[in-house]
Each structure stands twice: as C-alpha cells, then as structure tokens.
Amino acid sequence: QVQLVESGGGLVQPGGSLRLSCATSSLIFSNYDMSWYRQAPGKERELVASITSTSGGTNYVDSVKGRFTISRDNAKNTVYLQMNSLKPEDTAVYYCNAVHRTYRISNYWGQGTQVTVSS
C-alpha cells in the first residue's frame, strides 16, 4: 500500500515560516512528479506548487510565487514545501500528491497537514 506521510504543519504568526515535508518509502520516488495542494474550509482544493520527476522544473500558483519554494530530495524520497512570509489566507490543510511521470493513473495522496496562520 502506497503511503505519503506529511509533516511540518502547525500554527504560525503572519510573516512567519514553515517547512512541510512529504516522505514515502513505498514508491520509486524519482519516477513521480510531486505536488502540494491545499484546501481551506469551504473552498475547493487548489494546486499550490509542483515539481517534475525529471528536470526538477517547478510551477506555483500566483498567490504564493516569491514566498513558497518546492524542492525534492530523491535520495531521501522526500518533497518539501518551504513557506515564507505566511499570510492568514494561507491557512488550509496541505496535501502531498504523487503522479507517475508516464502512467498518470498512478496517483497518490497524503493524509494532509494543517497549517494555520494567525496572530
């Protein structure tokens, strides 16, 4: 059974930073494009950032550009989301997603980690 395990969420003041991690031991990690999504109460889940399996190319939703950085360490089977200059509107449950670079039907989700930005 595939498991993606997120960690690093919590409560932080506006302007603060958090680093989320998503680790797996049950995938050939280097074959998967990795993404972070988030879902705030009453809103649809949205793609926050993604990183490809091959070139390591990245993409971000406009609202986090310049503040968030996605990265991956294939040796550790882990993807990260460094979040700086956090805003209250960043409050959400953050989910890790893995999609095989070729077989797109191979698609897995983590259980989510809560990020709350509040003073």
C-alpha positions in Angstrom: 0.0 0.0 0.0 1.4 3.4 -1.0 1.9 5.9 1.8 2.7 9.5 1.6 3.4 11.0 5.0 3.3 14.7 5.5 4.7 16.6 8.4 5.7 20.1 9.5 2.3 21.8 9.7 1.3 23.9 12.7 0.3 27.3 14.0 2.4 30.3 12.9 2.1 34.1 13.1 1.7 36.2 10.0 5.0 36.8 8.4 6.4 33.5 9.8 7.8 30.4 8.1 7.1 26.7 8.0 8.6 23.8 6.1 6.4 21.0 5.1 7.8 17.5 4.3 6.3 14.6 2.5 8.1 11.3 2.6 7.4 7.9 1.1 9.0 4.5 1.3 6.6 2.7 -1.0 7.2 4.4 -4.4 10.1 4.6 -6.8 10.1 8.3 -5.9 12.3 9.5 -8.7 9.6 8.4 -11.2 6.9 10.6 -9.7 6.0 14.2 -10.3 5.3 15.7 -6.9 2.9 18.5 -5.9 1.4 20.3 -2.9 -2.2 21.1 -2.8 -4.2 22.9 -0.2 -7.8 23.1 0.9 -9.3 25.8 3.1 -12.7 25.5 4.8 -15.5 26.0 2.4 -13.1 26.1 -0.6 -12.0 23.7 -3.3 -8.7 22.1 -3.2 -6.1 24.0 -5.2 -2.7 23.2 -6.6 -0.1 25.3 -4.8 3.2 24.0 -6.3 4.6 21.2 -8.3 8.0 19.8 -9.3 8.7 17.3 -12.1 10.4 14.0 -11.7 13.0 14.5 -14.4 14.2 18.1 -14.8 13.0 19.3 -11.4 11.1 22.1 -13.1 8.7 23.9 -10.8 5.4 25.7 -11.0 3.5 27.8 -8.5 0.1 29.3 -8.1 0.3 33.1 -8.4 -0.6 33.7 -4.8 2.5 32.0 -3.4 5.1 33.0 -6.0 8.1 34.5 -4.4 7.1 33.2 -0.9 6.9 29.4 -1.3 9.6 27.0 -2.7 9.1 23.4 -3.6 12.0 21.1 -3.7 12.8 17.3 -3.7 15.5 15.0 -2.4 15.3 11.8 -4.4 17.9 10.1 -2.2 15.5 10.7 0.8 12.3 10.1 -1.1 11.0 13.4 0.2 9.5 16.5 -1.2 9.5 19.8 0.7 7.5 23.0 0.7 9.3 25.9 2.3 6.7 28.6 3.1 7.9 32.1 4.0 6.1 35.3 4.7 3.0 33.4 5.6 -0.4 35.1 5.4 -3.7 34.3 7.1 -5.1 33.3 3.7 -2.5 30.5 3.5 -4.4 28.8 6.3 -5.5 25.4 5.0 -4.9 21.7 5.1 -1.9 21.0 2.8 -1.8 17.7 0.9 1.1 16.0 -0.9 0.4 14.4 -4.2 2.4 12.0 -6.3 1.7 11.2 -10.0 3.8 8.8 -12.1 5.6 10.7 -14.9 4.3 8.3 -17.5 1.4 6.4 -16.1 -0.8 9.3 -14.9 -3.4 6.9 -13.5 -0.8 6.1 -10.8 -1.8 8.9 -8.5 -1.5 9.1 -4.7 -2.4 11.4 -1.9 -1.1 12.0 1.6 -3.4 12.4 4.6 -2.9 16.2 4.9 -1.3 18.5 7.4 -2.9 21.6 8.9 -1.3 25.0 8.5 -2.8 27.8 10.5 -1.6 31.4 10.1 -2.9 33.6 12.9 -1.8 36.1 15.5 
